[in-house]
Amino acid sequence: MRAVSRVAAAVLKPTPRVVKELEMSMASASFVGGTAFGVAYERAVESARDDALFVDPYASLLAGKQGNEFSTTFGHLDDPSKLWPRFHKDWTAVRTHFIDRRLEAFEGRQVVNLGAGFDTRPFRLDMPSDSVVWEVDRAEVNAVRHKFFELLGAKPTCRVVSVDLDFALDDLALQDFDTSRPTCWVAEGLLPWLDPQIQIKLIRELTSLSTPGSVVVLNFLDDSDGTSVRESGLDLHSFETADVTNLLATLGWTVIRAHHFGGAELHFGRFRDGYPECRLYSFVVATRDQ
Ligand SMILES: C[S@@+](CC[C@H](N)C(=O)[O-])C[C@H]1O[C@@H](n2cnc3c(N)ncnc32)[C@H](O)[C@@H]1O
């Protein structure tokens, strides 16, 4: 899969009526669902840079009026030294780009985005037309994303299947999913919002649906170095990296690699010189061989 060009950014000019309708449809999201606005806002900030790692032409509209506020809330998890005010925005840019690159490298045709929020990848990445992307989130969030693209008249480059479920209550059931085909599983900004036992259940479930050639890209919080999560006041849950890698190994995943913000592959020139690698913002990527 190849990254889309920046051309799309120039053509996205909805009428004032559409903008008004978008605002109305977005007004109802709950707090956790609403965090997707904050991520969209941070992607809009990145997209506006001359040296942007990616351009998400939808991000600014998706952020709505509340995105900036949610972004500030995430800031509670920022660098404690307070010398890097853009810390969380830079992190969102890096994590987005990291996942974009993983998807570009994936040769399969099934992608499942767990906790998809207001992700726009099927619309901004040049995904092969014969691929399918399942976007899993709560019904209220999926409804807003749906309405958004419908109002804009935007079309994805491949098939998109919306799956309404609550990971805390429901089992992972994906309509038209083919268990004989390799799948790339993405969990971006989702796991910290789930209780640890729900995170483990989800990883077990996706493993049971993964044939050889599948890849899992898990973004999680590793707060083993500090107290950021507790002090944030948010209902977030962290995991030690070793616990994630051990779980995946036990379940049969191989080539398991951990990446921390600031590490060689989770950097992209955005991590400030002199700062220690940040384990709080971590990924584990693994593949399934058999
Ligand atoms: C911070 S947002 C990230 C959204 C998206 N992955 C991104 O990076 O742009 C977290 C997402 O997880 C979803 N989420 C959190 N808890 C959930 C649950 N129990 N069931 C389904 N979705 C959940 C929220 O609705 C929200 O869209």
The ligand as an SDF file (V2000), in Angstrom:
LIG
                    3D

 27 29  0  0  0  0  0  0  0  0999 V2000
   -7.9910    8.0430   21.4530 C   0  0  0  0  0  0  0  0  0  0  0  0
   -9.2240    7.4270   20.3860 S   0  0  0  0  0  0  0  0  0  0  0  0
   -8.2200    6.7790   19.0880 C   0  0  0  0  0  0  0  0  0  0  0  0
   -8.9570    6.6780   17.8100 C   0  0  0  0  0  0  0  0  0  0  0  0
   -8.1420    6.2030   16.5950 C   0  0  0  0  0  0  0  0  0  0  0  0
   -7.6030    4.8910   16.7760 N   0  0  0  0  0  0  0  0  0  0  0  0
   -7.0520    7.1610   16.2860 C   0  0  0  0  0  0  0  0  0  0  0  0
   -5.8950    6.9390   16.6570 O   0  0  0  0  0  0  0  0  0  0  0  0
   -7.3590    8.1850   15.6490 O   0  0  0  0  0  0  0  0  0  0  0  0
   -9.7780    5.9650   21.2300 C   0  0  0  0  0  0  0  0  0  0  0  0
  -10.9020    5.2490   20.5340 C   0  0  0  0  0  0  0  0  0  0  0  0
  -11.1690    4.0340   21.2090 O   0  0  0  0  0  0  0  0  0  0  0  0
  -12.5660    3.8460   21.2750 C   0  0  0  0  0  0  0  0  0  0  0  0
  -12.8990    3.0280   22.4410 N   0  0  0  0  0  0  0  0  0  0  0  0
  -12.5070    3.2100   23.7260 C   0  0  0  0  0  0  0  0  0  0  0  0
  -13.0650    2.2750   24.5200 N   0  0  0  0  0  0  0  0  0  0  0  0
  -13.8270    1.4940   23.7300 C   0  0  0  0  0  0  0  0  0  0  0  0
  -14.6620    0.3660   23.9720 C   0  0  0  0  0  0  0  0  0  0  0  0
  -14.8280   -0.1360   25.1970 N   0  0  0  0  0  0  0  0  0  0  0  0
  -15.2830   -0.2040   22.9160 N   0  0  0  0  0  0  0  0  0  0  0  0
  -15.1290    0.2930   21.6510 C   0  0  0  0  0  0  0  0  0  0  0  0
  -14.3480    1.3680   21.3690 N   0  0  0  0  0  0  0  0  0  0  0  0
  -13.7100    1.9640   22.3980 C   0  0  0  0  0  0  0  0  0  0  0  0
  -13.1130    5.2550   21.4360 C   0  0  0  0  0  0  0  0  0  0  0  0
  -14.4930    5.3220   21.0640 O   0  0  0  0  0  0  0  0  0  0  0  0
  -12.2070    6.0440   20.5300 C   0  0  0  0  0  0  0  0  0  0  0  0
  -12.6920    6.1610   19.2280 O   0  0  0  0  0  0  0  0  0  0  0  0
  1  2  1  0
  2  3  1  0
  2 10  1  0
  3  4  1  0
  4  5  1  0
  5  6  1  0
  5  7  1  0
  7  8  2  0
  7  9  1  0
 10 11  1  0
 11 12  1  0
 11 26  1  0
 12 13  1  0
 13 14  1  0
 13 24  1  0
 14 15  1  0
 14 23  1  0
 15 16  2  0
 16 17  1  0
 17 18  1  0
 17 23  2  0
 18 19  1  0
 18 20  2  0
 20 21  1  0
 21 22  2  0
 22 23  1  0
 24 25  1  0
 24 26  1  0
 26 27  1  0
M  CHG  2   2   1   9  -1
M  END
$$$$
